[in-house]
Amino acid sequence: MKQNKKVAAVIVFAALLSVIGLIVRALIYINCRPEQPVRINAPARIFPDYDNTVIPPNIAPLNFVIKEPGQRFYVRVLDQEGGLRGQAFSRDGRIRIPPKTWRRLLQNARGKSISLEPFARDAAGHWRQFSPLCLRVAPEPIDEYLIYRLIYPVYNSWSKMGIYQRRISTFKQTEILSNTQVGRSCINCHTFSANQGDRMLLQVRHPSFGPSMIIAAGGNLKKTDLRTKLYPKTPTYTAWHPNGDIVAFSQNKIQQFFHSGGRKDPRDVVDQESDLAIYNIRDGNLTYSPKISRSDRLETWPEWSPDGKYLYFSSAKTPWEKTPKNILGAFKYWPIIKYDLMRIEFDAATNNFRQVETLLDSRKTGMSMSQPRVSPDGRRLIFVGHDYGSFPIFQESANLWMLDLQTKKARPISEINSDRTDSWHSWSSNGRWIVFSSKRDTGRLSRPYFTYIDTKGQASKPVLLPQKDPAFYDYFPENFNRPELSAYPVPVNQKALAQVINRPDKEKGKEPVTGAAPRSDEPPSSP
Amino acid sequence: MKLRLKQDALVLLCFFLFARFALDTRLIYEAAEPVFYLRWDFLISSLRPPGGLTVFIGALLGQLMASRLGGALSLTVLAGILLFLSDRVFRLFAGRRIPFVRYVPLLTLTAMAGTYIFALEAVPAVLILLILAGLYLSLPKWSLPIRSGILAIITALLYLATAGVPDLFQFHPAFIFQAPFFLLGWALLCLGFELRRTLPGARKKACFLLMPAVVIGPLAGELYFRAALLWKWHALFSGAKSGLKSLLLLLAPGLTFWSTILTLAMYASVTAMVVLSFIIQRAQLRSPKFVDALTADGSPPLPGAQKNKGAFRLLGTMATLGLLAGAMLLPNWAPHNAITTSSAFKRWLNIEYCVRKGQYGKALNEASKLEPWQFDSGVLYDINLALSQSGWFLDDLFIWINRTPPTQPWQILEFNQGNSTEITTYIFLGRINDAERLAYELRSSTQKPGLIWQLALIHLVKDDYETARIYLNMLADNPLYRRRATRYLDLLNRDPHLSDVPEIKELKTRMLTEDDIEQTITYQDETDNVIIKDLFLKPLEKDPSNRLALDYLLGGFLLQGNSSAIANNIYRLPPAGYQKLPLLVQEALLVYQYQGGRDVNMAGLKLDPRVATSFQEFLNLDIVKNIKQLESADDLDWQALEKFFNTYWFHVWFRLKEGGRL
């Protein structure tokens, strides 16, 4: 009997709580509904700025913060016809749009416009109605997954970093690999074959086992060390051939140095050496060609055309007679090294390279060009143009440029460029979207932005990756590094990946029997 | 009962007075500077790893320590809880025979707090231990299997709450020590209690249930701990060249020799405990008297056991006490902590605290109380900062040049992980990019609020106000930095360049604006002369009033014995605020003149004739005259030289010129 009374009391208490909750919610709703608002013919200050953007139909709710003074905030979500499709309230200006409402709205709004109408109430209880934010929903979706590395600004030492995938239509972020699982290794340069998350390359610098390349394809994991006696430099940037068997990679001797003043980011990088090579995943053969690993040039940033017939890359003439032994010999050349944009025809059947072609000459463009990425239809190439060198990430001058591969004319994508670093771009598999890493908000921390590329190659105003907490970026001190789009999730088992990396054994790339003359007599560095 | 309450109240009052007036709890915060943010995600991430609860409570406790009154009050509340819980546990364990024993844990806490440097999480960990012990000891006389099961669950809870595996999530060596001792203490406490209360009829059963129940929790926890580390670090094991190295890595990955030894000792203790438990079991079966002496009042004692009962009770209580005290003190024990009770350590902390708070005068007052041998490099950076910022001038500024080993001013600029004082030194020197580099290097291993503030400051000075805003937003969630962060956020909203904020304005004036890559790269490799010039001259040229740069510049030349460089830079003294020549600089000038130097731009400053007299006295010493014949330090006439130990002349004549014979 006593027991029953206790149970009944608990049920009554829970019911009371629910009723109180409902009443409070209803009161907030009534209290927050703007009455007789004063119309302001100006947009509200919001962050992220989503006004006049083109958004994918499969993006998560664009939560934002209203930066206007006020004590209550209210946003109406309207369809193209002005019909009310949803609403959101806030006391602190953080607007969270209900996901279900948002999904339903976007499903019916492909190719149409939607608008967000913000209101703010001041202390006296007067409401202000701001001009609506207009957003156009593109008919084409963006690839569903965004893979990036989260890393604090790193100078020499690092602690925690990880590679994550974020589902763009939701806020769900999952960890692909954290370096805490692999002895605090440096994990970097994740690359995918044709936006396929199930074919991934990863570079790892393990404290015990040295550098290696992890290849995750078809459910298999493979760890290889592509350094050889003749070519001992560490593989860095990679590109996966569309046939899935061949990987182009650069071998760089990268030196970091620091500026004592005169610029905001003190970090800088110079390549003392760099060459390109080909690795065949099936038979483990390495191919070096004198055309892409010349001793008088620095070749880097490989990228395949979607048909696999061309290898695009950046290449600079070495400013020194003899490769400098150390940074002291190299750093003084840093401002004068400028990279051309090149391509070379490639026959995958015979593994042969043909003629090198200079697409853009740095002497004519006056800038260094790096990170070429070709659109999936092969029509356009987007690269980063910057003042010097091959590492645009630390340069505020870095901007995205688009090269029309038919007309061979390049233009800065001024629609999306900022006066701060814009780099690390990646195409969506349908060629209508790109994601890129921009430091426009802080100057120091990179954030992922999307932009829609129309059939004429024009880009729309960039959209910052939305987060569940609208104020997320106000607090987040890490970089979104190397954002890559993928149509499918990365299916690699995290534990299996960590185990492969933590194993001492690794395959070795087979020494090339023919190829370019090695430029370094340095033995392979020990792990 | 009333008497006990009065006694407890009196003891707690004494403790409060001690904590309020004898202790400066702000220095406990200064030494620990725990990471704490009032954010939901911080709470969740803190509580997720085993042992996170104590870390979180310890960090929260640290925030209270930042105020003297708050720290004293919180310590007293903790002391009260500790007193209540330990009293409860001892009474459950040993009856009321030895009432004053309940004060021993409190005294341990007093001793621990008095060292200023201790793992703040040790206090909540001990409280959790006592709560769970009290819970276990209060269990009704249920059957042995039920009690054993509950014991296993409580042990698991204890393990999760206090002695988990933070190594898997973050490097925290303190727990390596804490976990084993905690578990050992816990196991022995339970073991003793169960032996006491086990009824004679259940003894045999106890052999099979009780011992494993007591031992299995800690051992399982330890096994999990090691297995998890093994999983995480097995790459390193498999990469080890020798079996011995693998073993060491397995036992104490990433730790030092001593921690390895301590871990081994822990293993030995646990093994001994298991062996001991079996020996006791066997003795229990053979000799009922032995156990009856330990059994509780409810069990009828056998003839002859009564006379030993009190002794066993006392023994058990003392063992428990020792374990509790050990659990609190051992994790915090380290040879250098023995010094911490000394006034020097407290002074160092106080100087650091005052400099951090911008109370430079107080810092210098405290520094003036240090004995010459109590200066270490860390505190010298603080003193130099305090001197340059306060505008005070002390002839003792360069007193440290005769310390062994001498601290080179440019050592702070060597590439390393650094500490907060070094970062502040860079900032005040005007080498803001170097400060940024060092701060981010440090950021890779910690997110202490002090460092986050330094990052915010660096970005404010560099006009990276959007990045600064991110760090300020983070700090706004820290109870101690909230006010400062909010103030700067408000200022930023009004003027992003903070042109009206004097402290920022001053730092901006000092900031190097000219790019200088060569010097940034080479200052580790080239000669000292190049380093000094590059590091300190450039900021001085940028801002002639940058006294910190001038002090380090002159300090560097003094250490090198470069009298001519000192003479050539005398004209820089008045713009930096010097109205008279520092003693050591005067001594250097006399050496310069003695060596034939001429044409010094004295910029209106004068030599003190008494210094010249003293120099003459020094030159007239036989040992100085006959320095060429000096073979070793044993030949020195120490008595004659004693007066000149802190002079530049002694440094030049006996440290530099003669090839470091001393």
Interface residues (C-beta under 8 A of the other chain):
Chain A: Y152 P153 V154 Y155 N156 S157 W158 S159 K160 T180 Q181 V182 G183 H206 P207 S208 F209 F257 F258 H259 S260 G261 G262 R263 K264 P266 R267 D268 I327 L328 F331 K332 W334 D441 T442 G443 R444 L445 D474 Y475 F476 P477 I501 N502 R503 P504
Chain B: F169 K232 W233 H234 A235 L236 S238 G239 F415 Q417 R431 I432 N433 D434 E436 R437 Y440 E441 R443 S444 S445 H459 K462 D463 D464 E466 T467 R469 I470 Y471 N473 M474 M511 L512 T513 E514 D515 D516 I517 E518 Q519 T520 I521 T522 D525 K538
